[in-house]
Amino acid sequence: MWRNYYNANSIEEVLQLLAEGGGRARIIAGGTDLILEIEREVRTGIETLIDVTRIPNLDHIVLDEDDVIHLGPLVTHSHCVASELIVEKALPLAQAAIEVGAPQIRNRGTIAGNLITASPANDTITPLMALGAKVRLLSQNGERVLSLEELYTGVRQTAMRPDELMVDIFFPAMTENQAGIFIKFGLRRAQAISIVHVSVVLSFDGASDSPVDERLINKAAITLGAVAPTIIHAGEAEEFLQGRTLDEETREQASRLAVESASPIDDVRSSRDYRREMVRVAVLRGLRAIRKGETRVDYPSRPVLLWGQNYQGRAPELVASAWTNQGSPIVTRINGQEYRVASGHHKTLLRFLREDLGLIGTKEGCAEGECGACTIFLDGMAVMSCLVPAERAHGAEIVTIEGLASNGELHPVQQAFISEGAVQCGYCTPGLIMSAAKLLEELPHPRQEEIEQAITGNLCRCTGYYKIVKAIELASQMEVENE
């Protein structure tokens, strides 16, 4: 595990620490990949983690005067899901972001982190590559700008240097003459690593109000994920589409040509042959959706974020930077009470809560961000505490299941779980209740599909979701009666 942890509040500090670290220092923002890699010893030799989550103004999504969209290094998947600008001007990215993990994962995981992890199955790389994205890398030695094609050098390998920080991701906003879509195949509806995913972005000639099937394609970008060592372009299909209309024969041929660019492997999630076929199917579906003008049909009108009402999309700023290592206290507020704890370093927030503070209501199910039993509220948003370093609690406001009741009265969700018999073996219950409580804070009167979306990150091994959904519906009614 790491030896030192630094909560930074400026980029200058970060660059200095990276330069001094000599490859032994690592940036942490979401940590949804990094924490697991460290615990599994996939990444070794990391002595210092540099937490950048409290540096101001790094979570902005901005459209500049040249119609270029900029994503700061702390822009999370949830930020993209919630951004009207991204949905309107970069729809494939919003569609990819909402497919990542579950709400608790999307609340912590950053787009920059997804790019840097460099897995060929990472969802947001394909739309960004199709949109022509570039990244700006900064170090004490200067600045570099790389396209995504230049960034990736192999499986989970990038051209980034150990002393560089990704400070900007930028790409042209889609115009009225463009249309795009992201399509993913996984083994389940949520919390699924891609078997195959595809992004398609087409640019058309002619007036934007003309029927799509009558307009010629002047540029095509088709990018494929989980079918090669890196995210790739389907070059033959892209070239074939130029100068053609989206008639049925063109769509069929382009989807077949896309398969020729793929070189997938057999693994535990899929066979090589199935992946190749799914490339064809995904590209064909994408082209059909673009032709019919149905690229946004399945995107929710009000996506569930589990942010509640008070969270504004950013963590509170630190008054001052702070080293948090053995011997220095972690100072935090949990359930309205201040704690000053000298132990608990070099472990996850889940273990810190349970082992050092005795707050055992938060459960450890998988310790991999898969089950949601460890869901808590960190600075107002729902997260999985098994993927958060304990030191991130320093200066933070945390709520656990023990703090949900008020003045001796159960939270309506807690009471509804009892009334509906939604408490079964009980192990998943704290996490489910936390997700449901944050949902009702965010959407007091959720529809059933929104309830289901809110608990996609919470696994019930007793398979009793019917009772759970009914309990959340009952709790929403109880909230109405109390208003």
Buried (B, 14 or more C-beta within 10 A) or exposed (E): BBEBBBBBBEBEBBBBBBBEBEEBBBBBBBBBBBBBBBBEEEBEEBBBBBBBBBBEEBBBBEBEEEEBBBBBBBBBBBBBBBBEBBBEBBBBBBBBBBBBBBBBBBBBBBBBBBBBBBBBBBBBBBBBBBBBBBBBBBBEEEEBEBEBBEBBEEEBEBBBEEBBBBBBBBBBBBEEBBBBBBBBBBEEEBBBBBBBBBBBBBBBEEEEEEEBBEBEBBBBBBBBBBBBBBBBBBEBBBEBBEEBBBEEEBBBBBBBBBBEBBEBEEEEBBEBEBBBBBBBBBBBBBBBBBBEEEBBEEBEEEBBBBBBEEBEBBBEEBEEBBEBBEEBBBBBBBBEEEBEBEBBBBBBBBBBBBBBBEBBBBBBBEBBBBBBBBBBBBBBBBBBBBBBBBBBBBBBBBBBBBBBEEEEEBBBBBBBBEBBEBBBEEBBBBBBBBBBBBBBBBBEEBEEEBBBBBBBBBBBEBEBBEBBBBBBBBBBEBBEEEE
